[in-house]
Amino acid sequence: MSLFSTDSPESTARLAGALWLIVIVVSIVSIFVNPSVNTNGSPAQTAASILAAETPYRLAFALLFFGSLCYLGVTALLYEVLRPVNASVAVFGTLASLAGITIGAASAVNELGALSLLKEASTTAPAAANQLQGIAQVFLRDQAAFKVGMVFFGCHVASIGYLMFRSALVPRIIGAVLVAGGSSYIISSFASFVAPAVGARLSPFVIPIAILGEGSLTLWLLFKGVNAGEYARQIPRQREAWRPT
């Protein structure tokens, strides 16, 4: 039995839009809350700057964790809405989202672990403190896990865009921009793996596309829902696709 009735796709879509809006707002707030830490200085300088702003550092972590929980809800709800369009692609997108959330959570835990190391370093002998501060700085500098998570997140966003474009549950232009936004996450992340300098040049172009696609879909789902007539036409198509030959 489905958690949300497929007889009311508009309600499911609006709830997904509300949760996605929370994710976007929480992510923006966390950027302003999170203290600016220069990890390119000495380990001692990095430690001092983080410990001086421990409360906002922890608050930013809590906000992002809450946002991840909300995005789990977005993932489940959009799977429910998009499953009749193409179940295989919907499952792929859902699995990609779960992988991205898991990897992102692990990356965030590493950052919180770095804070624990720095607090321990502040109470130990200088030699041990220097070693702990060095390890913590490595955790803070390493963005590989975050970028891997963005690949999976990009796959989820692109799959949503593809299914929205194919089904016309929302204006097709929104689906097209979502595909572009998801693809930009994937391309820029892979570029950072192969050629970090190229990835850094591509990054400024990713955010505007992502905001345009995700923001427009979020607002459309929240205020308009989905095209109920088109949604109803998708269900017979799904049954036909799964009919044994």
C-alpha positions as CSV (number, residue, x, y, z in Angstrom):
1,M,0.0,0.0,0.0
2,S,1.3,3.5,-0.9
3,L,2.0,6.0,1.8
4,F,0.2,8.6,-0.2
5,S,-2.9,7.9,-2.3
6,T,-2.3,8.1,-6.1
7,D,-5.8,9.5,-6.3
8,S,-4.4,12.8,-5.0
9,P,-1.2,13.5,-6.9
10,E,-1.6,17.2,-6.4
11,S,-1.4,16.8,-2.6
12,T,1.6,14.6,-2.9
13,A,3.3,17.0,-5.3
14,R,2.6,20.0,-3.1
15,L,4.0,18.3,0.0
16,A,7.1,17.5,-2.0
17,G,7.4,21.1,-3.1
18,A,7.0,22.3,0.5
19,L,9.8,20.0,1.7
20,W,12.1,20.9,-1.2
21,L,11.5,24.6,-0.3
22,I,12.6,23.8,3.2
23,V,15.7,22.1,1.9
24,I,16.6,25.1,-0.2
25,V,16.0,27.6,2.6
26,V,17.9,25.5,5.1
27,S,20.9,25.1,2.7
28,I,21.0,28.9,2.1
29,V,20.8,29.7,5.8
30,S,23.6,27.2,6.6
31,I,25.9,29.0,4.2
32,F,25.5,32.2,6.1
33,V,25.6,30.5,9.5
34,N,28.7,28.4,8.8
35,P,31.8,30.3,9.8
36,S,34.3,31.1,7.1
37,V,37.3,28.8,7.8
38,N,40.6,29.2,5.9
39,T,41.9,25.6,5.7
40,N,44.9,26.7,3.6
41,G,46.7,28.2,6.6
42,S,48.6,26.3,9.3
43,P,46.8,23.5,11.2
44,A,47.0,25.7,14.3
45,Q,45.3,28.7,12.5
46,T,42.6,26.5,11.2
47,A,42.0,25.0,14.6
48,A,41.8,28.4,16.3
49,S,39.3,29.8,13.7
50,I,37.0,26.8,14.1
51,L,37.1,26.6,17.9
52,A,36.4,30.3,18.1
53,A,33.1,29.7,16.1
54,E,32.1,26.3,17.5
55,T,28.4,27.1,18.0
56,P,27.7,28.3,14.5
57,Y,29.8,25.5,13.1
58,R,27.6,23.0,14.9
59,L,24.4,24.9,14.0
60,A,25.4,24.7,10.3
61,F,25.8,20.9,10.6
62,A,22.4,20.6,12.3
63,L,20.7,22.6,9.6
64,L,22.2,20.5,6.8
65,F,21.3,17.3,8.6
66,F,17.7,18.5,8.9
67,G,17.8,19.4,5.2
68,S,18.9,15.9,4.4
69,L,16.0,14.5,6.3
70,C,13.6,16.7,4.4
71,Y,15.2,15.7,1.1
72,L,14.5,12.0,2.0
73,G,10.8,13.1,2.1
74,V,11.2,14.8,-1.3
75,T,12.7,11.6,-2.7
76,A,9.9,9.4,-1.5
77,L,7.1,11.7,-2.6
78,L,8.5,12.4,-6.0
79,Y,9.0,8.7,-6.5
80,E,5.3,8.3,-5.8
81,V,4.4,11.0,-8.3
82,L,6.8,9.9,-11.1
83,R,6.5,6.1,-10.8
84,P,3.6,5.9,-13.3
85,V,5.7,7.7,-15.9
86,N,8.6,5.2,-15.9
87,A,9.1,3.0,-12.9
88,S,12.6,2.0,-13.8
89,V,13.9,5.6,-14.1
90,A,12.0,6.6,-10.9
91,V,13.7,3.8,-9.0
92,F,17.1,4.7,-10.4
93,G,16.6,8.4,-9.3
94,T,15.4,7.3,-5.9
95,L,18.4,5.0,-5.4
96,A,20.8,7.8,-6.6
97,S,19.2,10.2,-4.1
98,L,19.6,7.8,-1.2
99,A,23.3,7.2,-2.2
100,G,23.9,10.9,-2.4
101,I,22.3,11.6,1.0
102,T,24.3,8.8,2.6
103,I,27.6,10.0,1.2
104,G,26.8,13.6,2.1
105,A,25.9,12.6,5.6
106,A,29.2,10.7,5.9
107,S,31.1,13.8,4.6
108,A,29.3,16.0,7.2
109,V,30.1,13.6,10.0
110,N,33.8,13.8,9.0
111,E,33.6,17.6,9.5
112,L,32.0,17.2,12.9
113,G,34.7,14.6,13.7
114,A,37.3,17.2,12.8
115,L,35.8,19.5,15.4
116,S,36.1,16.7,18.0
117,L,39.8,16.2,17.1
118,L,40.5,19.9,17.5
119,K,38.8,20.1,20.9
120,E,40.9,17.1,22.0
121,A,44.0,18.8,20.6
122,S,43.3,21.9,22.8
123,T,43.8,19.8,25.9
124,T,46.8,17.7,24.9
125,A,50.6,18.2,24.8
126,P,51.9,20.3,21.9
127,A,53.3,17.4,19.9
128,A,50.1,15.4,20.1
129,A,48.1,18.6,19.5
130,N,49.9,19.3,16.3
131,Q,49.3,15.8,15.0
132,L,45.6,16.0,15.8
133,Q,45.2,19.4,14.2
134,G,46.9,18.1,11.1
135,I,44.5,15.2,10.8
136,A,41.6,17.5,11.3
137,Q,42.8,19.8,8.6
138,V,43.0,16.9,6.2
139,F,39.3,16.1,6.9
140,L,38.3,19.7,6.4
141,R,40.2,20.1,3.1
142,D,39.1,16.8,1.6
143,Q,36.0,17.5,-0.5
144,A,36.1,14.3,-2.5
145,A,33.2,12.7,-0.6
146,F,31.0,15.8,-1.1
147,K,31.7,15.8,-4.8
148,V,30.9,12.1,-5.1
149,G,27.6,12.8,-3.4
150,M,26.9,15.6,-5.8
151,V,27.2,13.1,-8.7
152,F,24.5,11.0,-7.2
153,F,22.4,14.1,-6.4
154,G,22.8,15.2,-10.0
155,C,21.6,11.9,-11.2
156,H,18.5,12.3,-9.1
157,V,17.7,15.8,-10.3
158,A,18.3,14.9,-13.9
159,S,16.0,11.8,-13.6
160,I,13.3,14.0,-12.1
161,G,13.7,16.5,-15.0
162,Y,13.6,13.7,-17.6
163,L,10.4,12.3,-16.2
164,M,8.8,15.7,-15.8
165,F,9.7,16.6,-19.4
166,R,8.5,13.3,-20.7
167,S,5.2,13.3,-18.9
168,A,4.3,17.0,-19.0
169,L,3.1,16.8,-15.4
170,V,4.7,20.3,-15.1
171,P,5.7,22.7,-18.0
172,R,8.3,20.9,-20.1
173,I,10.7,23.8,-19.8
174,I,11.1,23.1,-16.1
175,G,12.0,19.5,-16.8
176,A,14.5,20.6,-19.4
177,V,16.2,23.0,-17.0
178,L,16.3,20.3,-14.3
179,V,18.0,17.9,-16.7
180,A,20.6,20.7,-17.5
181,G,21.0,21.4,-13.7
182,G,21.5,17.8,-12.8
183,S,23.9,17.2,-15.7
184,S,25.9,20.2,-14.6
185,Y,26.3,18.7,-11.1
186,I,27.6,15.5,-12.7
187,I,29.9,17.2,-15.2
188,S,31.5,19.6,-12.8
189,S,32.0,16.9,-10.2
190,F,33.7,14.5,-12.6
191,A,35.8,17.4,-14.0
192,S,37.0,18.1,-10.5
193,F,38.1,14.5,-10.2
194,V,40.0,14.5,-13.5
195,A,41.1,18.1,-13.7
196,P,40.5,20.1,-10.5
197,A,41.3,23.4,-12.2
198,V,38.6,22.8,-14.9
199,G,36.1,21.8,-12.2
200,A,36.8,25.0,-10.3
201,R,36.1,27.0,-13.5
202,L,32.8,25.2,-14.1
203,S,31.5,25.5,-10.5
204,P,30.3,29.1,-10.9
205,F,28.0,28.1,-13.7
206,V,26.4,25.2,-11.8
207,I,24.6,27.2,-9.1
208,P,22.6,29.5,-11.3
209,I,21.3,26.6,-13.4
210,A,20.6,24.5,-10.3
211,I,18.7,27.4,-8.6
212,L,16.7,28.1,-11.7
213,G,15.6,24.4,-12.2
214,E,15.1,23.3,-8.6
215,G,13.6,26.6,-7.6
216,S,11.1,26.7,-10.4
217,L,10.0,23.1,-9.9
218,T,9.7,23.7,-6.1
219,L,7.5,26.7,-6.5
220,W,5.4,25.0,-9.3
221,L,4.8,21.9,-7.2
222,L,4.0,24.0,-4.1
223,F,1.5,26.3,-5.7
224,K,0.3,24.3,-8.7
225,G,0.9,20.7,-8.0
226,V,0.9,18.5,-11.1
227,N,-1.3,18.1,-14.1
228,A,-3.9,15.7,-12.8
229,G,-5.3,14.8,-16.2
230,E,-1.8,14.0,-17.5
231,Y,-1.1,12.0,-14.4
232,A,-4.2,9.9,-14.9
233,R,-3.1,9.2,-18.5
234,Q,0.3,7.9,-17.2
235,I,-1.2,5.1,-15.1
236,P,-2.7,3.1,-18.0
237,R,0.6,3.5,-19.9
238,Q,2.5,2.0,-16.9
239,R,0.1,-0.9,-16.8
240,E,0.5,-1.5,-20.5
241,A,4.3,-1.4,-20.2
242,W,4.2,-4.0,-17.5
243,R,1.7,-6.3,-19.2
244,P,3.2,-9.8,-19.8
245,T,3.7,-10.6,-23.4
